[in-house]
């Protein structure tokens, strides 16, 4: 096993915002750009830059999701996840507390600037090393700027003296620590906080791709850019980017031999042998989860509900399916329909098929679910009565 050297740089990724102006049901960092979240796209840029410890500041309750996103794009050994605070400044302070002792340079980056290219991170680090100052990437202001009083223009503003600030903003570690320890008030960004403590701030070139995803129109622009549309401009309506429906396949098998009653298809089956498993062993629900995650490009059931997620031990179908539906919604997908085939000698599924379909559909927010059941004429482990095998197909469409 290769050993990853301890880096001298840390990047604090601030991902604890609510995303109210985006109009999404999920925290902003977990809203989908394509099949992946804003946070995952952001982390791709971070990990493609210079080697660094990556500290993700996540909303309370979403720490596990943040870690899952990070593990798909970078080394687990370099990732730390902490819970955010009530304000951005409190969230950055929480991230600072998790920075390793050997780190010399700290960058603070907004997850909402999800498409920031890796070379921006490198420019900021090089400038911090060269000057010792705080450094932020900027873009020139190209619009004509006016000072107004209500609806009346009262003066022009010389735009040559203005620049649009972006992230990541970089600092010597001891400078940022001291500035946060003595912060007299809330500041809009870290450069302002550090400047208020008496330190110089410099700039490097930013990137047009490093815009902040704040509104639905910004999200549309990001989706178009990720889809390969060059120089994409925001849509005035903020409609989602055009995407085709997608199909996923899932399968699951469980052997008889679990404790307690049998749970299958979202129902309890009194008097039947239980299936063994980390949760309740409901092979139908688990196959549906895999099919939906596959269709949306979000990994598999082990990624989100595996044994390293003890909160799902003993959980039933409604918990798995509701959480999967939420993951799809955050990634910009909704469920079209699901079809399931069960292979088993027992239980006699036909007598409760309609009841199971209603329960599964309800857990998926009303999406149609069709379940069929068959035996295998004594062939294979289902035919020998050793367990249950399930296949599922799911259709998802852009939300």
N, C-alpha and C positions, 0 to 999 in steps of 0.2 A: 504494500500500500504506500503510495506516494504521500509525503508530508508537505502540506502547504505552508510556505514561510509566513511568519506573522507580518502583516503589512504595516507600513508606517503611515498609512492614510485610512481614514474612516469616512464613509458617506452615510449621513443620517437622512433617511428617506421619510419625509413627513407625509403620512397617509391616513391621518386620523380625522380628516374633515368630513362634514356631514353631506356636502354636495347639495344643499338646499336650492341654490340657484340653477342647478342642473335639472331639477325636477325629477330626480330618480328616487326610487323606493329604497335603494341600498346606499351605503356610504360611497362617496364619489370614487375612491380608489378601487372599488370592486364592481363598478359599472363596466360593461363590456365595450371594447372598441370594435373587435371582430369576434372571434371565438374566445378571446382572452381579455382579461381585465385591464383597466388603466394601469394598475399597479404592476402587473406582469410585464406590460410593454415598457414601463419605466425601468424596471429592474434589468431588462435586456440591455438597455443603454448603459446602466450603471456597471454591470458585470463585463460589458465589452470595453470599458474604459480601463485605466490603470488599476492594478490590484489594490483592493481595499476591503477592510471590514465593512459590512453593510448592516446598519442598524435601522430596522423598519419600525416606525412608530404607528401602531395600528389602533383602530377604535376598539373599545372594550367589547369583548365577545368575538372579535374577528381576528384574534392573534393567530389561531390555527390556520385560517384561510391565507393570511399573509405569509406564513411559513411555507404552506403548500405552493403558493405562487413562486416564492424564492427558490425552492428546491427544484423546480422545473427548469430554471435558467442559470443557476449558479451553484457553486460548492456549498453544501450545508455547513461546512466548518467555518465559513466566513460570515454566516448570517446570525444576527441576534434580533429578536422581536420583543418590543416593549409596548406597554399600553399608553396611549396618549392622554393628555390632560384636557382641561376645560378650554384652553386657548392654544393658539399655535405656539406661543412662547413657552407655555407649560409643556407642550408636547416635545419641543426641541430640547428643553431641559431634561426631560425623561430620557430622550435619546442620548444626550451627553453623558448621563450617569452610567450608560452601558458601554461607553467607548473603552476599548482595551488600554491598558496602561502604557504600552509601547507606541501608541499612535502619536504622531507629531503634527499632522495636518488633518483638519476636520472640514468636510464639505457638508453643507445643509442643502437639501434638494427637495422640491415639492413633487410628490408623486403625480400631481395633476399636469406637470410638464412632461408628459409620458413619452414624447418622441424626441427628447433631447439627444443629439448625437454624442457618441463617446468622445470625440475630439474636444468637445466643450469641457468635459471633466479634466482632460489632460491639460488644456490651456490654463484653467483655473489653478490646478496644482502647481504647474511650472511657474506661474506668476507669484503665487504665495511663497514658493521656495526662493525665487529671485529677489523679492522685495521685502518679505516679512510683513507686508500689509494684508489687510482684508481685501479680497478680490471678488468682484461680481461680474458676470457676463452681461453685456448690454447690447441693444440695437439702437441705431439712430432713430429719432422721431422724424417721420417723413411728412406727416400731416401738418397743415398750418394750424397753429394753436392760438386760441383767443381767450382772454380773460373776460368773464361775463359777470353781470349782476342781474340775476333773474333771467329774463329773456333778452336783455340788452348787452351788446358787446361794448366793453369799456376800454379795452386795450389789446394790442397784439403782444405776443410773447416770442422772444428770439429763440427759435427751436435749435439753433446751433449750440446752445448751452444745455440742451435737454437730452436725456437718453432714457430708454425703457429698460428697467432692470429685470433680470431673469434669475434663475437658479441653474446650477448649483453655485452657492456662495461659499468661498473658502477662506479659512483662517488658520493661523497657528493655533494649536490646541490650547496652549496656556492663555492666549489672548481671549479666545472664545469662552473658556471656563471662567476667567476673571470677569468678563463683561456680563455673563449671566449671573454670576454670584452677586453682582452689585447693581443689577438693572433697576433703574428708578421708576420705570413705567412700562407699559406695553408698547411695542414698536411693530411697524408693519412688516419689517423684514430684519434679518440678522445683521446686515450691513449697517442699518440705522442704529441698532442697539450697540454694535461695536464702535461705531463712530461717536456715539454719545459718551462712551467711556474714554474717549480721547485718542483713539487709534486712527491711522490713515487708511483710506479705502481707495483702491485702484480698480481699473476695469480691464476686461479683455473682450474680444468680439463674441457676441452671442450667436444664436441661430434662429432663422425664421421658423424652424421646426420645433423650437422650444417654447411655443406659445402655451399658455395655461388653459386647460380645459375647465371652463367655468359655466358656460351656458350650453343649451342643446345645440346651438349653431356651432360652437367650438367642437363638440363631440362629433357632429357631422363632418366637420373639416378633418378631424383626426381619422375618422373611418375612411374617408375618401383617400387620404394620404397613405394609410396602411394598405388599402386596396390597390394602390399603384397609380392613382390619378394624380398627375404632376400638378404642382402649384394650385392645389385645391383651395377654393375659397369657401367661407362659411355659407351654408344655405340660410336664406332669410327665415325659413320656417323651422329649421332645425330638424327636418325629417331624417330618419335613419337611412344610412347608405343602402343602395339596392344590393340585395343578396338573395341567392337562390335557396329554396328549402333544402334541408339536408336530412339524410336517413342514417340511423345508427342501429347496430345489432348488439344484443347482449345475451349472455347465457349464464346460468348458475346451476350448481348441483349441490345437494346436501344429503347426507346419509341420515337414516333414522338412528336414534340413540340419544337424543337430547333430554334435558330435564323438563318437567312440567308438561303443559298441553301442546298440541300441534298448532302452529300459526302458519297459515298459507293463504296467499291472495288477500291479505289484510284482514282475515277472519280467524277466530279461534275455533278449533274443531275438537270438541270434547270427546273423549274416549278413543282418540287416535294417537298413534305413536308420534312423539315429538321429533323434529329434525334438529340435529346438532349444528351449532354455529356460534360466532362471536356475539351476535344479537339474538333474535328469536328464530333464526334459521329460515325465514320466509323467502324461499328461493324465487318465487314469483316477483315479489317486490325488488329483490336484489337484481334480477335479470332486467327489469324495467329500468332501474337506476343506471345500469351499465349501458343499456341501449340509448338512453337519453344523453348521458355524458359523452358517449361515443359520437352521437349525431352532432353535438355542439362543440366537439373538439376540446372537452374539458377533462380528459383523463379517464379514469375508471373508478369503480367503487372503492378500491383499495386506497386510492389517492385521498379521498375525502372522508371515508368511513372505516378505514382499516383498524387493526388492533392497536395502533398507536393513537387512536381517538377513543379513549375509555368512556367518553360521554355517550357513545352509541351502544355500549354493552347492554344487551337485553332489549334494545329499542325495537319497536314494531314498525310496520310498513308505513303508517301515516307519518312518522318522524322522518324516515328515509326519503319518502317521496316529496314531502313538503320542502325539505331542505334542498333536494335536487331541483325542484321547480324554481326555488329562489336562486340557486346558482345559475340556472339557465337565464332567468330574467335579468340578473346582473350582467350577464355576458351578451345581452341583446337578443335573446331567443325566447319564443313561446312554444308550447307543446301543441302540435297538430293532432296526432293520435298515436295510440300504442296498441299493438297486437301481440298476444302472448300465446304460446303453446306449452302445455304441461304434459310431461310424460311420467306417469306413475300408475301403479296398481291401486293405491289408496292415497287419500280418501276418494269417495265417489263424488267427483267435483261437480257433475252436472246438476245435482240437486241444489247447489248454492251458487251456481255460476253468476246469475244476475245480481245476487247480493254482493258477491266479490267485485264484480265490475263496477257497481255503484260506489263501493268503499274505495277502490283504487282511483276511480275518476275523481271522487271528492278530494282525495289527498293531492291530486294533480291539478286542482283548481278548476275542475269540470271538464278537463280534456277527455275525449272518448277513449275508453279502454275496452278491448274485446279479448276474452280469454277462451281458448279451446283446450280440451283435454283428451288424451288418448293413452292407451296402453301400448306396449311394444311386443305383444304376443310372446311374452316370456323371455325376450332377448335383452341382454345387457343388464346392468345393475337395477334399472327401474323395473324391468320385467321379472327379475328375481326377488323383487320386493325389498331391496336394500336401501332405497332412497328415492329422491325426486330429481328430475332433470327438467329445466325450463329454458325455452328460447323466447326472446322478445325482439321486436322490431319497432322503432320509434321514428316518427317524423317531427322535425322541428322547423319553424319558419321564423323569419325576422320579426322581432317584436315591434 
